[in-house]
Amino acid sequence: MSAREERAALTPGTSLHDYALFLHGIEPDGRIPAGGYPLPDRSPPVGRRNRLGRTAAEAAVTEAVVPLLADRVSARSAAAVQSRLAELPVPPRHIHRIVLGIVPEDGHTGRARRLARRLIRTGTHPSAVHAGLALLSGLGDTTDTPAVQALGMLREFSSDAVAVLDRIDRRAAAELELRITAGAPGPGTFLDAVTAGDREAVRAALTGDSTATAQGPPRRIAEAARLDELLDEYPQDPDLTLVAGRLLLAMAHTSQYRPQVLDYARARPVYEAVVGGAPRLTPSPDSYALLLALAQDLRSGAGAVLQWPRGRRAELLDALGRLLAEPLWAAVPDEAATAARLRPGKDPSGHRAGWMLRAGRRPFTPPAAPATFEIEVVVSDPAVRNVVETRIVLGGRPLVPDLFASGGSSSPESLLDAGRLRAGPEPREVQLAEAYCTEGCCGALYVTIRRDGDTVVWDGWRGVEGKRQPPAYRCDAAAYDAEVQRAENDRSWSWPARDTARLIADGLRERPELLTAWDCRAGGAFTAWDDPETVELLFTYAPGTGPGVPGEGAPWLQFAWRIPDDGTPPTSQARAALERLAAQNPRTWARLCGGSKEYAEALGHDWPPGGP
């Protein structure tokens, strides 16, 4: 009998738990499809027109479940819950959300746990299984791991099963998420080694296969590998130290909606092991950059938000600072810069060498006193991501990773060059961070800055993660003003193209007529995301408007002018760019990148292939 025929042979009364095990059992190579298996086609989905509203759904689900939490759990009671939930015009995923909010009364938790276990093992309808997983979320233990893992192979339950396992068995949660992301393990893979429990094979997969750490979320890879234990088992392996450091930095990076390192329970011992193993690394641009980026993270990134014992984070930073100051290590940035200069043409490693030279000692300044206010502009390793953040540290604790889960800190151009952190006579609301998907999607972090006599106050927080409201922060006004002024005047973090972009932006703010004369308006000048040595000026063209601002429904076009760094001083490059804007219509040389296709073609512009 073929696999297809065997699947058809399953009876309607087969539980979804057994159905998942059956599907996995007939796979010839043990793999599962990416994302998991679909549910059997047993019942039509709940149509939108027939669904109960939110309040009615919550009341109906609660009425179906709560009375049975006080009764003796039996096969009959589980069947009763399943029957009631299956008849409700409520989508199964909504049932999961509602049951998550049901808290069993004192003395009923044991019954609730037993009911949950019956539902996940015997449920034949998605609503019953969702209810069981939701009940088990706060009541399960490691004995439930196999059943929850089995259900997680079904696409309908995968994310909820991972959430349940996160509470009872982090390693099993990690393995399940990696399985449903990449499929079940194949011979010789990282997951195969994890599943087999072969620690040497796990180490070899992580250090010998560059794709092993790109097959899923870095936190899940670390959890599945039991990375902290692996580092203890192989303390002399510099390759494992490098891999662990890269995983930490990937977890800590703010390009995610929440730095994963904040949810990684074993983060601190892994930081400890990586810093402890750093002296065994060979000085090279890659290892130097990794340790420097790690120091940036411990100084003012997500790693600094972890609950470190008093003084321990400073000790780790000091150890990294002393190592990178040793002669062999301290010579790495200069040697990398010299090597890049000897290679013809533009070399990305030259920009990275410049970053190492500029940022090399910045993270190792003495830790701030607990009551101080600090501003630190941090440039990430350009070989990984081109990100520049204005990090605010209050009382020694980084502000944005502590309060905001959806993106990194705003750029220095937004906060410092525009003077938004200055405390004036009137309260001012300032955006400190924005979600990577835009504020309209996942929000932004705001604070109101006001001066109160000889004190500057930060309060009126808006957009903070969760329901907590931070207290007002107060700082001596003289000290605050001095720190803001220092940060505004400090360009030691910057590089020539970034300085050129700032000077062009300043020039257009002072002389807007350079663009309005051509019916254009500046949209920003910055270094290009794909080439930090190139300035990109965006501007909008709206015909006949003067200021370049289109009216409602009026045609408009957007252009981008890229200005490669030619090696001359930024002041000279910015002056030349502004002079060219004054003398020539920028639409004659800039690249069209947005607006109305019909209008662009009417003006003789070629629309970009594939659209902007």
C-alpha positions as CSV (number, residue, x, y, z in Angstrom):
1,M,0.0,0.0,0.0
2,S,1.4,3.5,-0.9
3,A,1.9,6.3,1.6
4,R,-1.0,8.1,-0.1
5,E,-3.3,5.1,0.3
6,E,-2.2,4.6,3.9
7,R,-3.1,8.2,4.7
8,A,-6.5,7.7,3.2
9,A,-6.9,4.6,5.4
10,L,-6.8,6.6,8.6
11,T,-10.2,6.6,10.3
12,P,-12.1,9.8,11.1
13,G,-11.7,8.9,14.8
14,T,-7.9,9.0,14.7
15,S,-6.6,11.6,17.1
16,L,-4.6,14.5,15.6
17,H,-1.7,13.4,17.8
18,D,-1.7,9.9,16.3
19,Y,-2.2,11.4,12.9
20,A,1.0,13.4,13.2
21,L,3.0,10.4,14.4
22,F,1.6,8.4,11.5
23,L,2.6,10.9,8.9
24,H,6.1,11.2,10.3
25,G,6.4,7.4,10.5
26,I,5.7,6.8,6.8
27,E,8.3,9.4,5.7
28,P,11.1,7.4,4.0
29,D,13.9,9.7,5.1
30,G,12.4,11.0,8.3
31,R,12.0,14.5,7.1
32,I,8.9,16.7,7.5
33,P,7.8,19.4,5.1
34,A,9.0,22.9,5.8
35,G,6.3,24.5,8.1
36,G,4.9,21.1,9.1
37,Y,2.1,18.8,7.9
38,P,-1.4,20.1,7.0
39,L,-4.4,18.9,9.0
40,P,-6.6,16.2,7.6
41,D,-9.5,17.5,5.6
42,R,-12.3,16.7,8.1
43,S,-14.3,19.9,8.7
44,P,-14.7,23.2,6.9
45,P,-13.3,26.3,8.4
46,V,-15.5,28.7,10.3
47,G,-16.8,31.3,7.9
48,R,-16.4,35.0,8.8
49,R,-20.1,35.7,8.6
50,N,-20.9,32.9,11.1
51,R,-18.3,33.7,13.7
52,L,-19.2,34.8,17.2
53,G,-17.9,38.3,18.2
54,R,-15.0,38.6,20.6
55,T,-17.1,39.0,23.8
56,A,-19.6,36.2,22.8
57,A,-16.8,33.9,21.8
58,E,-15.0,34.4,25.1
59,A,-18.2,33.7,27.1
60,A,-19.1,30.6,25.0
61,V,-15.6,29.0,25.3
62,T,-15.3,29.8,29.0
63,E,-18.8,28.2,29.6
64,A,-17.7,25.1,27.7
65,V,-14.4,24.6,29.5
66,V,-14.5,26.0,33.1
67,P,-17.3,23.8,34.5
68,L,-15.3,20.7,33.6
69,L,-12.2,21.9,35.4
70,A,-14.0,21.2,38.7
71,D,-15.1,17.7,37.7
72,R,-13.3,14.3,37.7
73,V,-11.5,14.1,34.4
74,S,-12.5,11.1,32.3
75,A,-12.7,10.1,28.6
76,R,-16.3,11.2,28.7
77,S,-15.5,14.7,30.1
78,A,-12.8,15.2,27.5
79,A,-15.2,14.1,24.8
80,A,-17.8,16.6,26.1
81,V,-15.4,19.5,26.0
82,Q,-14.4,18.5,22.4
83,S,-18.0,18.2,21.3
84,R,-18.9,21.6,22.8
85,L,-15.8,23.4,21.3
86,A,-16.2,21.8,17.9
87,E,-19.8,23.1,17.6
88,L,-18.9,26.7,18.5
89,P,-18.6,29.1,15.5
90,V,-15.2,30.2,16.8
91,P,-11.9,29.6,14.8
92,P,-9.7,27.1,16.6
93,R,-6.8,29.6,17.0
94,H,-9.2,32.0,18.7
95,I,-10.1,29.2,21.1
96,H,-6.5,28.8,22.0
97,R,-6.2,32.5,22.8
98,I,-9.3,32.5,25.0
99,V,-8.3,29.4,26.9
100,L,-4.9,30.9,27.6
101,G,-6.7,33.5,29.7
102,I,-8.5,30.9,31.8
103,V,-6.8,30.4,35.2
104,P,-8.0,27.3,37.1
105,E,-9.3,27.9,40.6
106,D,-7.2,26.8,43.6
107,G,-7.4,23.0,43.8
108,H,-8.4,22.6,40.2
109,T,-5.0,22.8,38.6
110,G,-4.5,19.0,38.8
111,R,-7.8,18.4,37.0
112,A,-7.0,21.1,34.4
113,R,-3.7,19.4,33.7
114,R,-5.3,16.0,33.3
115,L,-7.9,17.4,31.0
116,A,-5.3,19.2,28.9
117,R,-3.3,15.9,28.5
118,R,-6.4,14.0,27.4
119,L,-7.3,16.7,24.9
120,I,-3.9,16.9,23.2
121,R,-3.5,13.1,23.0
122,T,-7.1,12.1,22.1
123,G,-8.5,15.3,20.4
124,T,-9.8,14.7,16.9
125,H,-10.9,18.3,16.3
126,P,-8.4,21.3,16.1
127,S,-10.5,23.3,18.7
128,A,-10.0,20.6,21.3
129,V,-6.3,20.3,20.7
130,H,-5.9,24.1,20.8
131,A,-7.7,24.2,24.1
132,G,-5.5,21.4,25.5
133,L,-2.3,23.1,24.4
134,A,-3.5,26.4,26.0
135,L,-4.3,24.7,29.3
136,L,-1.0,22.9,29.3
137,S,0.9,26.1,28.6
138,G,1.1,27.0,32.3
139,L,0.6,23.5,33.8
140,G,2.7,21.1,31.8
141,D,6.1,19.5,32.6
142,T,8.7,17.5,30.7
143,T,6.6,14.4,30.7
144,D,4.4,16.2,28.1
145,T,7.3,16.9,25.8
146,P,6.8,14.0,23.4
147,A,3.1,14.6,22.9
148,V,3.6,18.3,22.3
149,Q,6.5,17.7,19.9
150,A,4.3,15.3,17.9
151,L,1.5,17.9,17.6
152,G,4.1,20.5,16.6
153,M,4.7,18.6,13.4
154,L,1.2,19.7,12.3
155,R,1.3,23.2,10.8
156,E,-1.9,24.2,12.7
157,F,-0.2,23.7,16.1
158,S,3.5,24.3,15.4
159,S,3.9,27.8,16.9
160,D,1.6,27.0,19.9
161,A,3.5,23.8,20.6
162,V,6.8,25.7,20.5
163,A,5.4,28.2,23.0
164,V,4.3,25.4,25.4
165,L,7.7,23.7,25.1
166,D,9.4,27.0,25.8
167,R,7.9,26.8,29.3
168,I,8.7,23.2,30.1
169,D,11.6,22.1,27.9
170,R,13.6,24.9,26.1
171,R,15.9,22.4,24.2
172,A,12.9,20.5,22.9
173,A,11.3,23.8,21.9
174,A,14.4,24.8,20.0
175,E,14.7,21.4,18.2
176,L,11.0,21.5,17.2
177,E,11.3,25.1,15.8
178,L,14.4,24.1,13.9
179,R,12.7,21.0,12.5
180,I,9.6,22.9,11.3
181,T,11.9,25.6,9.8
182,A,14.3,23.3,7.9
183,G,12.6,19.9,8.1
184,A,13.6,16.9,10.1
185,P,17.3,16.1,10.3
186,G,19.2,14.4,7.4
187,P,22.5,12.5,7.7
188,G,25.4,14.5,8.9
189,T,23.5,17.7,9.7
190,F,23.5,19.8,12.9
191,L,19.9,18.6,13.7
192,D,20.9,15.0,13.1
193,A,23.7,15.4,15.6
194,V,21.4,17.1,18.1
195,T,18.7,14.4,17.8
196,A,21.4,11.6,18.2
197,G,22.8,13.2,21.3
198,D,26.3,13.0,19.8
199,R,28.1,16.0,21.4
200,E,31.2,15.6,19.2
201,A,29.1,15.6,16.1
202,V,27.2,18.7,17.4
203,R,30.5,20.5,17.9
204,A,31.8,19.4,14.5
205,A,28.6,20.5,12.8
206,L,28.7,24.0,14.3
207,T,32.4,24.6,13.7
208,G,32.8,22.8,10.4
209,D,29.7,23.8,8.5
210,S,29.2,27.5,7.8
211,T,25.5,26.8,7.1
212,A,24.8,25.2,10.4
213,T,24.3,28.5,12.1
214,A,22.2,29.9,9.3
215,Q,19.5,27.3,9.3
216,G,17.3,28.8,12.0
217,P,17.1,31.5,14.7
218,P,20.4,31.8,16.5
219,R,18.8,31.4,20.0
220,R,17.3,28.1,18.9
221,I,20.6,26.8,17.6
222,A,22.3,27.7,20.9
223,E,19.5,26.1,22.9
224,A,19.4,22.9,20.8
225,A,23.2,22.5,21.0
226,R,23.2,23.3,24.7
227,L,25.9,25.8,23.8
228,D,27.0,26.7,27.3
229,E,27.6,23.0,28.1
230,L,29.3,22.5,24.8
231,L,31.8,25.3,25.6
232,D,32.5,23.6,28.9
233,E,33.1,20.3,27.2
234,Y,35.5,21.8,24.7
235,P,37.1,24.7,26.4
236,Q,40.3,24.6,24.2
237,D,38.4,24.8,20.9
238,P,38.9,28.3,19.5
239,D,36.6,27.6,16.5
240,L,33.8,26.8,18.9
241,T,34.5,30.1,20.8
242,L,34.2,32.0,17.5
243,V,30.9,30.3,16.6
244,A,29.5,31.0,20.1
245,G,30.5,34.7,19.8
246,R,28.8,35.0,16.4
247,L,25.7,33.4,17.8
248,L,25.6,35.8,20.7
249,L,26.0,38.8,18.4
250,A,23.3,37.5,16.1
251,M,21.0,37.1,19.1
252,A,21.8,40.6,20.5
253,H,21.4,42.5,17.2
254,T,18.6,45.0,17.1
255,S,17.6,44.2,13.6
256,Q,15.2,41.7,15.1
257,Y,11.8,42.7,16.7
258,R,13.3,41.7,20.0
259,P,16.9,40.8,20.7
260,Q,16.8,37.1,21.1
261,V,19.6,37.2,23.7
262,L,17.1,38.6,26.2
263,D,15.1,35.4,26.0
264,Y,18.1,33.1,26.0
265,A,18.3,31.7,29.5
266,R,21.9,30.6,29.2
267,A,23.2,33.9,27.7
268,R,25.4,34.9,30.6
269,P,27.5,31.7,30.9
270,V,28.0,31.8,27.1
271,Y,29.3,35.4,27.3
272,E,31.5,34.2,30.1
273,A,32.9,31.3,28.1
274,V,33.5,33.4,25.0
275,V,35.4,36.1,26.8
276,G,37.3,33.4,28.8
277,G,38.2,31.7,25.6
278,A,39.1,34.8,23.6
279,P,42.9,34.7,24.5
280,R,43.1,31.4,22.6
281,L,41.9,33.0,19.3
282,T,44.4,33.9,16.6
283,P,44.6,37.7,16.1
284,S,43.0,38.4,12.8
285,P,40.5,41.0,11.3
286,D,37.6,38.6,11.8
287,S,38.4,37.7,15.4
288,Y,39.3,41.3,16.3
289,A,36.0,42.5,14.8
290,L,34.0,39.8,16.7
291,L,35.5,40.7,20.1
292,L,35.1,44.5,19.4
293,A,31.4,44.0,18.5
294,L,31.0,41.8,21.6
295,A,32.4,44.6,23.7
296,Q,30.0,47.1,22.1
297,D,27.1,44.8,23.0
298,L,28.3,44.4,26.6
299,R,28.8,48.1,26.9
300,S,25.5,49.5,25.7
301,G,23.6,46.8,23.7
302,A,21.2,44.1,24.6
303,G,23.9,42.1,26.4
304,A,24.1,44.8,28.9
305,V,20.4,44.4,29.8
306,L,20.9,40.9,31.2
307,Q,20.8,40.5,35.0
308,W,24.6,40.5,35.6
309,P,26.0,40.2,39.1
310,R,27.3,43.5,40.3
311,G,30.6,44.4,38.6
312,R,30.8,41.3,36.5
313,R,29.9,43.0,33.2
314,A,32.7,45.6,33.8
315,E,35.1,42.7,34.5
316,L,34.3,41.1,31.1
317,L,34.7,44.4,29.3
318,D,38.0,45.0,31.1
319,A,39.2,41.5,30.0
320,L,38.3,42.2,26.4
321,G,39.9,45.7,26.5
322,R,43.2,44.3,27.9
323,L,43.3,41.6,25.3
324,L,42.7,43.9,22.3
325,A,45.4,46.3,23.7
326,E,48.1,43.6,23.6
327,P,50.6,44.3,20.8
328,L,49.6,41.5,18.5
329,W,45.9,42.4,18.7
330,A,46.4,46.1,18.7
331,A,48.3,45.8,15.4
332,V,45.4,44.1,13.6
333,P,43.4,47.2,12.5
334,D,46.5,49.0,11.1
335,E,47.6,45.9,9.3
336,A,44.1,45.4,7.8
337,A,44.0,49.0,6.7
338,T,47.5,48.8,5.1
339,A,46.5,45.6,3.3
340,A,43.3,47.2,1.9
341,R,45.3,50.2,0.6
342,L,47.6,47.9,-1.3
343,R,44.7,46.3,-3.2
344,P,43.5,48.2,-6.3
345,G,40.0,49.6,-6.4
346,K,37.4,49.9,-3.7
347,D,37.8,47.3,-1.0
348,P,35.0,46.6,1.6
349,S,37.6,45.3,4.0
350,G,39.2,48.8,4.0
351,H,36.0,50.3,5.4
352,R,35.9,47.5,8.0
353,A,39.5,48.3,9.0
354,G,38.6,52.0,9.4
355,W,35.7,50.9,11.7
356,M,38.1,48.9,13.8
357,L,40.5,51.9,14.1
358,R,37.7,54.3,15.0
359,A,35.8,52.1,17.4
360,G,38.7,50.2,18.9
361,R,38.8,51.8,22.3
362,R,35.4,53.3,22.6
363,P,33.6,50.4,24.4
364,F,36.4,50.3,27.1
365,T,35.8,53.7,28.7
366,P,35.2,53.3,32.5
367,P,31.6,52.3,33.3
368,A,29.4,55.2,34.2
369,A,28.3,55.9,37.8
370,P,24.8,54.6,38.5
371,A,23.1,58.0,38.3
372,T,24.6,59.3,35.1
373,F,23.2,60.0,31.7
374,E,25.3,58.9,28.7
375,I,25.0,59.1,24.9
376,E,27.0,56.7,22.9
377,V,27.0,56.5,19.1
378,V,27.7,52.9,18.1
379,V,28.6,51.7,14.5
380,S,28.1,48.0,14.0
381,D,30.6,45.8,12.2
382,P,30.1,46.8,8.6
383,A,30.9,43.3,7.4
384,V,27.8,42.1,9.2
385,R,25.3,45.1,9.0
386,N,25.6,48.8,8.3
387,V,23.9,50.1,11.3
388,V,24.6,53.3,13.3
389,E,22.7,53.9,16.5
390,T,22.5,56.6,19.2
391,R,22.4,54.6,22.3
392,I,21.1,56.2,25.5
393,V,22.4,54.8,28.8
394,L,20.5,55.7,31.9
395,G,22.0,54.8,35.2
396,G,24.3,52.4,33.5
397,R,21.5,50.5,31.7
398,P,20.9,50.8,27.9
399,L,17.5,52.4,27.4
400,V,16.1,51.1,24.1
401,P,16.8,47.3,24.4
402,D,15.4,47.6,27.9
403,L,12.1,49.3,27.0
404,F,11.4,48.7,23.3
405,A,11.1,45.3,21.5
406,S,10.7,46.2,17.9
407,G,13.8,48.0,16.6
408,G,17.1,49.7,17.4
409,S,17.9,53.2,18.6
410,S,17.5,56.2,16.2
411,S,20.5,57.5,14.2
412,P,22.7,60.3,15.3
413,E,21.5,62.4,12.4
414,S,17.9,62.1,13.8
415,L,18.7,62.7,17.4
416,L,22.0,64.7,17.6
417,D,22.4,66.6,14.4
418,A,18.8,67.8,14.7
419,G,19.3,68.8,18.3
420,R,16.3,66.8,19.5
421,L,17.9,65.7,22.8
422,R,18.4,69.3,23.9
423,A,16.3,70.3,26.9
424,G,14.6,73.6,26.1
425,P,12.1,75.7,28.0
426,E,9.1,73.8,26.5
427,P,8.5,70.1,26.9
428,R,9.3,68.2,23.7
429,E,8.3,64.7,22.7
430,V,11.2,62.8,21.1
431,Q,11.2,59.5,19.2
432,L,14.1,57.4,20.5
433,A,13.5,54.3,18.4
434,E,11.2,53.1,15.6
435,A,10.2,49.5,14.6
436,Y,12.0,48.2,11.6
437,C,8.7,47.6,9.8
438,T,7.8,51.3,10.4
439,E,6.0,53.0,13.3
440,G,2.6,52.5,11.7
441,C,3.0,48.7,11.9
442,C,4.8,47.9,15.2
443,G,5.2,51.3,16.9
444,A,8.0,53.5,18.2
445,L,9.5,54.6,21.6
446,Y,8.9,58.2,22.7
447,V,9.8,60.2,25.7
448,T,9.0,63.8,26.7
449,I,12.1,65.9,27.6
450,R,11.6,68.9,29.8
451,R,13.6,71.2,31.9
452,D,12.5,71.7,35.5
453,G,14.8,74.4,37.1
454,D,18.2,72.9,37.5
455,T,17.0,69.4,36.5
456,V,16.2,67.8,33.2
457,V,13.3,65.3,33.3
458,W,12.5,62.4,31.0
459,D,9.0,61.2,31.5
460,G,5.7,60.7,29.5
461,W,7.0,57.5,28.0
462,R,5.1,56.2,25.1
463,G,5.4,52.9,23.1
464,V,7.1,51.0,25.9
465,E,7.1,47.2,25.6
466,G,4.4,45.5,27.6
467,K,2.3,47.4,30.2
468,R,5.0,48.7,32.4
469,Q,5.6,52.4,32.7
470,P,9.1,53.5,33.5
471,P,9.6,56.1,36.2
472,A,10.6,59.6,35.4
473,Y,14.3,60.0,35.0
474,R,16.0,63.2,36.4
475,C,19.4,64.5,35.7
476,D,21.4,67.5,36.8
477,A,20.7,70.1,34.0
478,A,24.4,71.2,33.7
479,A,25.6,67.6,33.5
480,Y,22.9,66.8,31.0
481,D,23.6,69.8,28.7
482,A,27.3,69.0,28.8
483,E,26.8,65.4,27.7
484,V,24.4,66.4,24.9
485,Q,26.9,69.0,23.7
486,R,29.8,66.5,23.8
487,A,27.8,63.9,21.8
488,E,26.7,66.5,19.2
489,N,30.3,67.6,18.7
490,D,31.9,64.1,18.7
491,R,32.4,62.8,15.2
492,S,35.1,60.4,16.0
493,W,32.7,57.5,15.2
494,S,32.1,58.8,11.7
495,W,33.8,58.2,8.4
496,P,34.3,60.6,5.4
497,A,31.2,59.6,3.4
498,R,29.0,59.9,6.5
499,D,30.5,63.4,7.1
500,T,29.9,64.4,3.5
501,A,26.2,63.3,3.8
502,R,25.8,65.3,7.0
503,L,27.4,68.4,5.4
504,I,25.1,68.1,2.3
505,A,22.0,67.8,4.5
506,D,23.1,70.8,6.6
507,G,23.7,72.8,3.4
508,L,20.2,72.0,2.0
509,R,18.6,72.9,5.3
510,E,20.4,76.3,5.1
511,R,19.7,76.8,1.4
512,P,16.5,75.0,0.5
513,E,16.3,77.0,-2.7
514,L,19.0,74.8,-4.2
515,L,16.3,72.2,-4.7
516,T,13.1,74.2,-4.7
517,A,14.3,76.1,-7.7
518,W,13.9,72.9,-9.6
519,D,10.5,72.1,-8.0
520,C,12.2,69.6,-5.8
521,R,12.4,68.8,-2.0
522,A,15.1,67.0,-0.1
523,G,14.2,63.7,1.4
524,G,17.5,63.0,3.2
525,A,21.2,62.6,2.6
526,F,22.9,59.5,4.1
527,T,25.4,56.8,3.3
528,A,23.9,54.1,1.0
529,W,22.8,50.9,2.8
530,D,24.7,48.7,0.3
531,D,27.8,50.9,0.2
532,P,28.9,52.9,3.2
533,E,31.5,54.7,1.2
534,T,28.8,56.3,-1.1
535,V,26.4,59.2,-0.2
536,E,22.8,58.9,-1.4
537,L,20.7,62.0,-1.7
538,L,16.9,61.4,-2.1
539,F,14.7,64.2,-3.4
540,T,11.1,64.5,-4.6
541,Y,10.0,66.3,-7.7
542,A,6.5,67.8,-7.9
543,P,6.1,70.0,-11.0
544,G,5.0,73.6,-10.6
545,T,5.0,73.6,-6.8
546,G,8.2,75.5,-6.0
547,P,8.8,73.7,-2.7
548,G,8.5,70.3,-4.4
549,V,5.6,69.2,-2.2
550,P,2.8,67.5,-4.3
551,G,-0.8,68.3,-3.7
552,E,-3.4,65.6,-3.0
553,G,-3.6,63.4,-6.1
554,A,-0.9,65.5,-7.9
555,P,1.9,63.7,-9.8
556,W,5.3,63.4,-8.3
557,L,8.6,61.5,-8.8
558,Q,11.4,60.5,-6.4
559,F,15.0,60.5,-7.4
560,A,18.3,59.2,-5.8
561,W,21.7,60.7,-6.5
562,R,24.6,58.6,-5.4
563,I,27.9,60.3,-4.7
564,P,30.9,58.0,-4.3
565,D,33.7,59.1,-1.9
566,D,36.5,60.4,-4.2
567,G,39.1,60.7,-1.4
568,T,39.0,64.5,-1.1
569,P,37.9,66.1,2.2
570,P,34.2,65.9,3.0
571,T,33.9,69.6,3.0
572,S,35.1,69.8,-0.6
573,Q,32.8,66.9,-1.7
574,A,29.8,68.5,0.0
575,R,30.6,71.9,-1.5
576,A,30.9,70.4,-5.0
577,A,27.6,68.6,-4.6
578,L,25.8,71.8,-3.5
579,E,27.3,73.8,-6.3
580,R,26.2,71.2,-8.9
581,L,22.6,71.4,-7.5
582,A,22.7,75.2,-7.8
583,A,23.9,75.0,-11.4
584,Q,22.1,72.0,-12.9
585,N,18.7,70.4,-12.7
586,P,19.3,67.2,-10.6
587,R,16.7,65.3,-12.5
588,T,19.0,65.2,-15.5
589,W,21.5,62.9,-13.7
590,A,19.9,61.4,-10.7
591,R,18.3,57.9,-10.8
592,L,14.5,57.7,-10.8
593,C,13.4,55.5,-7.9
594,G,9.7,56.2,-7.2
595,G,6.5,58.0,-7.9
596,S,4.1,57.8,-10.9
597,K,5.2,55.5,-13.7
598,E,2.8,57.2,-16.2
599,Y,4.1,60.6,-15.3
600,A,7.7,59.5,-15.5
601,E,7.3,58.1,-18.9
602,A,5.5,61.3,-20.0
603,L,8.6,63.3,-19.0
604,G,10.9,60.9,-20.9
605,H,12.2,59.1,-17.9
606,D,12.8,55.3,-18.1
607,W,11.0,53.5,-15.4
608,P,13.3,51.2,-13.4
609,P,13.0,47.5,-14.4
610,G,10.7,45.8,-12.0
611,G,9.6,49.1,-10.5
612,P,11.1,50.9,-7.6
